[in-house]
């Protein structure tokens, strides 16, 4: 096989460190990595520094934007057999910089910035930006049904130029080693999400307040990246004693197995790894009925799907589960929801084949 030159780009190093460690370590491509914080990359590979800022004043300044796009073009243009882009912000900069270029590009879509559960100006704006940039994109990788249909039907990308994957991959062998802890003195609601508003922490605080007023024997235990101080301040002000914010742990699977249920309040998803890992570990999930979530969760089978952003229904469902304790049947179906197709070995195999084909076209 020819030693193809591939540039693999993400907005931040965390995407490559978390989701593509196996692919990057095992690949036979002449691989170069790029992101805005290359010092955080854990791999001994060639690296390129990019400046992906989402500062609106920078983006609206034509001189600054032009200089940044020109710099990107100089670093990349026609130097690689293929450029693989992850994340909306990086994909915006790279594809805009390479307009009217012959450089082949592949966009690994972890979730478009627009989706069917929202109907607002920002949603439509992101749709038309993506539709415009799709004309400059040779290949797509989608990980949920909704995005795949958008790419094929609305962007009119030929199906042989799209790879539909069932996830970004989880380590199934490692996950299968963990045994679910069946008994807790309190009903444990787990949350695995970065400390950001779009992950639903303000809504989670309302759930905490609701459960505390009902005097239910429960704990909400959260693990995530970023700074939780904004939410901790509100928790302290409301004197909530049943919610705990923790930093993300390396031994997160040990924490997972103590949960009675995973609460996933994210308002926009691609295909959430935390849900997939939760199912692997035998923990059912309650989440909104949105893109990505509904690819993994079947209502009342391996979890519970709630109408998007309907917080009274979300709260009432948790209350019902606590009172009736009728979650055992759902727990039994969780592990069978995940198969080897979701594993990193299969994802790496499919991704490698698609990249080789794209490089050779």
Secondary structure as a PSIPRED ss2 file (coil, helix, strand):
# PSIPRED VFORMAT (PSIPRED V4.0)

   1 X C   1.000  0.000  0.000
   2 X C   1.000  0.000  0.000
   3 X C   1.000  0.000  0.000
   4 X C   1.000  0.000  0.000
   5 X E   0.000  0.000  1.000
   6 X E   0.000  0.000  1.000
   7 X E   0.000  0.000  1.000
   8 X E   0.000  0.000  1.000
   9 X E   0.000  0.000  1.000
  10 X C   1.000  0.000  0.000
  11 X C   1.000  0.000  0.000
  12 X C   1.000  0.000  0.000
  13 X H   0.000  1.000  0.000
  14 X H   0.000  1.000  0.000
  15 X H   0.000  1.000  0.000
  16 X H   0.000  1.000  0.000
  17 X H   0.000  1.000  0.000
  18 X H   0.000  1.000  0.000
  19 X H   0.000  1.000  0.000
  20 X C   1.000  0.000  0.000
  21 X H   0.000  1.000  0.000
  22 X H   0.000  1.000  0.000
  23 X H   0.000  1.000  0.000
  24 X H   0.000  1.000  0.000
  25 X H   0.000  1.000  0.000
  26 X H   0.000  1.000  0.000
  27 X C   1.000  0.000  0.000
  28 X C   1.000  0.000  0.000
  29 X C   1.000  0.000  0.000
  30 X E   0.000  0.000  1.000
  31 X E   0.000  0.000  1.000
  32 X E   0.000  0.000  1.000
  33 X E   0.000  0.000  1.000
  34 X E   0.000  0.000  1.000
  35 X E   0.000  0.000  1.000
  36 X C   1.000  0.000  0.000
  37 X C   1.000  0.000  0.000
  38 X H   0.000  1.000  0.000
  39 X H   0.000  1.000  0.000
  40 X H   0.000  1.000  0.000
  41 X C   1.000  0.000  0.000
  42 X C   1.000  0.000  0.000
  43 X C   1.000  0.000  0.000
  44 X C   1.000  0.000  0.000
  45 X C   1.000  0.000  0.000
  46 X E   0.000  0.000  1.000
  47 X E   0.000  0.000  1.000
  48 X E   0.000  0.000  1.000
  49 X E   0.000  0.000  1.000
  50 X C   1.000  0.000  0.000
  51 X C   1.000  0.000  0.000
  52 X C   1.000  0.000  0.000
  53 X C   1.000  0.000  0.000
  54 X C   1.000  0.000  0.000
  55 X C   1.000  0.000  0.000
  56 X H   0.000  1.000  0.000
  57 X H   0.000  1.000  0.000
  58 X H   0.000  1.000  0.000
  59 X H   0.000  1.000  0.000
  60 X H   0.000  1.000  0.000
  61 X C   1.000  0.000  0.000
  62 X H   0.000  1.000  0.000
  63 X H   0.000  1.000  0.000
  64 X H   0.000  1.000  0.000
  65 X H   0.000  1.000  0.000
  66 X H   0.000  1.000  0.000
  67 X H   0.000  1.000  0.000
  68 X H   0.000  1.000  0.000
  69 X H   0.000  1.000  0.000
  70 X H   0.000  1.000  0.000
  71 X H   0.000  1.000  0.000
  72 X H   0.000  1.000  0.000
  73 X H   0.000  1.000  0.000
  74 X H   0.000  1.000  0.000
  75 X H   0.000  1.000  0.000
  76 X H   0.000  1.000  0.000
  77 X C   1.000  0.000  0.000
  78 X C   1.000  0.000  0.000
  79 X C   1.000  0.000  0.000
  80 X C   1.000  0.000  0.000
  81 X C   1.000  0.000  0.000
  82 X E   0.000  0.000  1.000
  83 X E   0.000  0.000  1.000
  84 X E   0.000  0.000  1.000
  85 X E   0.000  0.000  1.000
  86 X E   0.000  0.000  1.000
  87 X C   1.000  0.000  0.000
  88 X H   0.000  1.000  0.000
  89 X H   0.000  1.000  0.000
  90 X H   0.000  1.000  0.000
  91 X H   0.000  1.000  0.000
  92 X H   0.000  1.000  0.000
  93 X H   0.000  1.000  0.000
  94 X H   0.000  1.000  0.000
  95 X H   0.000  1.000  0.000
  96 X H   0.000  1.000  0.000
  97 X H   0.000  1.000  0.000
  98 X C   1.000  0.000  0.000
  99 X C   1.000  0.000  0.000
 100 X C   1.000  0.000  0.000
 101 X C   1.000  0.000  0.000
 102 X C   1.000  0.000  0.000
 103 X C   1.000  0.000  0.000
 104 X C   1.000  0.000  0.000
 105 X E   0.000  0.000  1.000
 106 X E   0.000  0.000  1.000
 107 X E   0.000  0.000  1.000
 108 X E   0.000  0.000  1.000
 109 X E   0.000  0.000  1.000
 110 X C   1.000  0.000  0.000
 111 X C   1.000  0.000  0.000
 112 X C   1.000  0.000  0.000
 113 X C   1.000  0.000  0.000
 114 X C   1.000  0.000  0.000
 115 X C   1.000  0.000  0.000
 116 X C   1.000  0.000  0.000
 117 X C   1.000  0.000  0.000
 118 X C   1.000  0.000  0.000
 119 X C   1.000  0.000  0.000
 120 X C   1.000  0.000  0.000
 121 X H   0.000  1.000  0.000
 122 X H   0.000  1.000  0.000
 123 X H   0.000  1.000  0.000
 124 X H   0.000  1.000  0.000
 125 X H   0.000  1.000  0.000
 126 X H   0.000  1.000  0.000
 127 X H   0.000  1.000  0.000
 128 X H   0.000  1.000  0.000
 129 X H   0.000  1.000  0.000
 130 X H   0.000  1.000  0.000
 131 X H   0.000  1.000  0.000
 132 X H   0.000  1.000  0.000
 133 X H   0.000  1.000  0.000
 134 X H   0.000  1.000  0.000
 135 X C   1.000  0.000  0.000
 136 X C   1.000  0.000  0.000
 137 X C   1.000  0.000  0.000
 138 X C   1.000  0.000  0.000
 139 X E   0.000  0.000  1.000
 140 X E   0.000  0.000  1.000
 141 X E   0.000  0.000  1.000
 142 X E   0.000  0.000  1.000
 143 X C   1.000  0.000  0.000
 144 X C   1.000  0.000  0.000
 145 X H   0.000  1.000  0.000
 146 X H   0.000  1.000  0.000
 147 X H   0.000  1.000  0.000
 148 X H   0.000  1.000  0.000
 149 X H   0.000  1.000  0.000
 150 X H   0.000  1.000  0.000
 151 X H   0.000  1.000  0.000
 152 X H   0.000  1.000  0.000
 153 X H   0.000  1.000  0.000
 154 X H   0.000  1.000  0.000
 155 X C   1.000  0.000  0.000
 156 X C   1.000  0.000  0.000
 157 X C   1.000  0.000  0.000
 158 X C   1.000  0.000  0.000
 159 X H   0.000  1.000  0.000
 160 X H   0.000  1.000  0.000
 161 X H   0.000  1.000  0.000
 162 X E   0.000  0.000  1.000
 163 X E   0.000  0.000  1.000
 164 X E   0.000  0.000  1.000
 165 X C   1.000  0.000  0.000
 166 X C   1.000  0.000  0.000
 167 X C   1.000  0.000  0.000
 168 X C   1.000  0.000  0.000
 169 X C   1.000  0.000  0.000
 170 X E   0.000  0.000  1.000
 171 X C   1.000  0.000  0.000
 172 X H   0.000  1.000  0.000
 173 X H   0.000  1.000  0.000
 174 X H   0.000  1.000  0.000
 175 X H   0.000  1.000  0.000
 176 X C   1.000  0.000  0.000
 177 X C   1.000  0.000  0.000
 178 X C   1.000  0.000  0.000
 179 X C   1.000  0.000  0.000
 180 X C   1.000  0.000  0.000
 181 X C   1.000  0.000  0.000
 182 X C   1.000  0.000  0.000
 183 X C   1.000  0.000  0.000
 184 X C   1.000  0.000  0.000
 185 X C   1.000  0.000  0.000
 186 X C   1.000  0.000  0.000
 187 X E   0.000  0.000  1.000
 188 X E   0.000  0.000  1.000
 189 X E   0.000  0.000  1.000
 190 X E   0.000  0.000  1.000
 191 X E   0.000  0.000  1.000
 192 X E   0.000  0.000  1.000
 193 X C   1.000  0.000  0.000
 194 X C   1.000  0.000  0.000
 195 X C   1.000  0.000  0.000
 196 X C   1.000  0.000  0.000
 197 X H   0.000  1.000  0.000
 198 X H   0.000  1.000  0.000
 199 X H   0.000  1.000  0.000
 200 X C   1.000  0.000  0.000
 201 X H   0.000  1.000  0.000
 202 X H   0.000  1.000  0.000
 203 X H   0.000  1.000  0.000
 204 X H   0.000  1.000  0.000
 205 X H   0.000  1.000  0.000
 206 X H   0.000  1.000  0.000
 207 X H   0.000  1.000  0.000
 208 X H   0.000  1.000  0.000
 209 X H   0.000  1.000  0.000
 210 X H   0.000  1.000  0.000
 211 X H   0.000  1.000  0.000
 212 X H   0.000  1.000  0.000
 213 X H   0.000  1.000  0.000
 214 X C   1.000  0.000  0.000
 215 X C   1.000  0.000  0.000
 216 X C   1.000  0.000  0.000
 217 X C   1.000  0.000  0.000
 218 X E   0.000  0.000  1.000
 219 X E   0.000  0.000  1.000
 220 X E   0.000  0.000  1.000
 221 X E   0.000  0.000  1.000
 222 X E   0.000  0.000  1.000
 223 X E   0.000  0.000  1.000
 224 X E   0.000  0.000  1.000
 225 X C   1.000  0.000  0.000
 226 X C   1.000  0.000  0.000
 227 X C   1.000  0.000  0.000
 228 X C   1.000  0.000  0.000
 229 X H   0.000  1.000  0.000
 230 X H   0.000  1.000  0.000
 231 X H   0.000  1.000  0.000
 232 X H   0.000  1.000  0.000
 233 X H   0.000  1.000  0.000
 234 X H   0.000  1.000  0.000
 235 X H   0.000  1.000  0.000
 236 X H   0.000  1.000  0.000
 237 X H   0.000  1.000  0.000
 238 X C   1.000  0.000  0.000
 239 X C   1.000  0.000  0.000
 240 X C   1.000  0.000  0.000
 241 X C   1.000  0.000  0.000
 242 X C   1.000  0.000  0.000
 243 X E   0.000  0.000  1.000
 244 X E   0.000  0.000  1.000
 245 X E   0.000  0.000  1.000
 246 X E   0.000  0.000  1.000
 247 X E   0.000  0.000  1.000
 248 X C   1.000  0.000  0.000
 249 X C   1.000  0.000  0.000
 250 X C   1.000  0.000  0.000
 251 X C   1.000  0.000  0.000
 252 X H   0.000  1.000  0.000
 253 X H   0.000  1.000  0.000
 254 X H   0.000  1.000  0.000
 255 X H   0.000  1.000  0.000
 256 X H   0.000  1.000  0.000
 257 X C   1.000  0.000  0.000
 258 X C   1.000  0.000  0.000
 259 X C   1.000  0.000  0.000
 260 X C   1.000  0.000  0.000
 261 X E   0.000  0.000  1.000
 262 X E   0.000  0.000  1.000
 263 X E   0.000  0.000  1.000
 264 X E   0.000  0.000  1.000
 265 X C   1.000  0.000  0.000
 266 X C   1.000  0.000  0.000
 267 X C   1.000  0.000  0.000
 268 X C   1.000  0.000  0.000
 269 X C   1.000  0.000  0.000
 270 X C   1.000  0.000  0.000
 271 X C   1.000  0.000  0.000
 272 X C   1.000  0.000  0.000
 273 X H   0.000  1.000  0.000
 274 X H   0.000  1.000  0.000
 275 X H   0.000  1.000  0.000
 276 X H   0.000  1.000  0.000
 277 X H   0.000  1.000  0.000
 278 X H   0.000  1.000  0.000
 279 X H   0.000  1.000  0.000
 280 X H   0.000  1.000  0.000
 281 X C   1.000  0.000  0.000
 282 X C   1.000  0.000  0.000
 283 X C   1.000  0.000  0.000
 284 X C   1.000  0.000  0.000
 285 X E   0.000  0.000  1.000
 286 X E   0.000  0.000  1.000
 287 X E   0.000  0.000  1.000
 288 X E   0.000  0.000  1.000
 289 X C   1.000  0.000  0.000
 290 X C   1.000  0.000  0.000
 291 X C   1.000  0.000  0.000
 292 X C   1.000  0.000  0.000
 293 X H   0.000  1.000  0.000
 294 X H   0.000  1.000  0.000
 295 X H   0.000  1.000  0.000
 296 X H   0.000  1.000  0.000
 297 X C   1.000  0.000  0.000
 298 X C   1.000  0.000  0.000
 299 X E   0.000  0.000  1.000
 300 X C   1.000  0.000  0.000
 301 X C   1.000  0.000  0.000
 302 X C   1.000  0.000  0.000
 303 X E   0.000  0.000  1.000
 304 X E   0.000  0.000  1.000
 305 X E   0.000  0.000  1.000
 306 X E   0.000  0.000  1.000
 307 X C   1.000  0.000  0.000
 308 X C   1.000  0.000  0.000
 309 X C   1.000  0.000  0.000
 310 X C   1.000  0.000  0.000
 311 X H   0.000  1.000  0.000
 312 X H   0.000  1.000  0.000
 313 X H   0.000  1.000  0.000
 314 X H   0.000  1.000  0.000
 315 X H   0.000  1.000  0.000
 316 X H   0.000  1.000  0.000
 317 X H   0.000  1.000  0.000
 318 X H   0.000  1.000  0.000
 319 X H   0.000  1.000  0.000
 320 X H   0.000  1.000  0.000
 321 X H   0.000  1.000  0.000
 322 X H   0.000  1.000  0.000
 323 X H   0.000  1.000  0.000
 324 X H   0.000  1.000  0.000
 325 X C   1.000  0.000  0.000
 326 X C   1.000  0.000  0.000
 327 X C   1.000  0.000  0.000
 328 X H   0.000  1.000  0.000
 329 X H   0.000  1.000  0.000
 330 X H   0.000  1.000  0.000
 331 X H   0.000  1.000  0.000
 332 X H   0.000  1.000  0.000
 333 X C   1.000  0.000  0.000
 334 X C   1.000  0.000  0.000
 335 X H   0.000  1.000  0.000
 336 X H   0.000  1.000  0.000
 337 X H   0.000  1.000  0.000
 338 X C   1.000  0.000  0.000
 339 X C   1.000  0.000  0.000
 340 X H   0.000  1.000  0.000
 341 X H   0.000  1.000  0.000
 342 X H   0.000  1.000  0.000
 343 X E   0.000  0.000  1.000
 344 X H   0.000  1.000  0.000
 345 X H   0.000  1.000  0.000
 346 X H   0.000  1.000  0.000
 347 X H   0.000  1.000  0.000
 348 X H   0.000  1.000  0.000
 349 X H   0.000  1.000  0.000
 350 X H   0.000  1.000  0.000
 351 X H   0.000  1.000  0.000
 352 X H   0.000  1.000  0.000
 353 X H   0.000  1.000  0.000
 354 X H   0.000  1.000  0.000
 355 X H   0.000  1.000  0.000
 356 X H   0.000  1.000  0.000
 357 X H   0.000  1.000  0.000
 358 X H   0.000  1.000  0.000
 359 X H   0.000  1.000  0.000
 360 X H   0.000  1.000  0.000
 361 X C   1.000  0.000  0.000
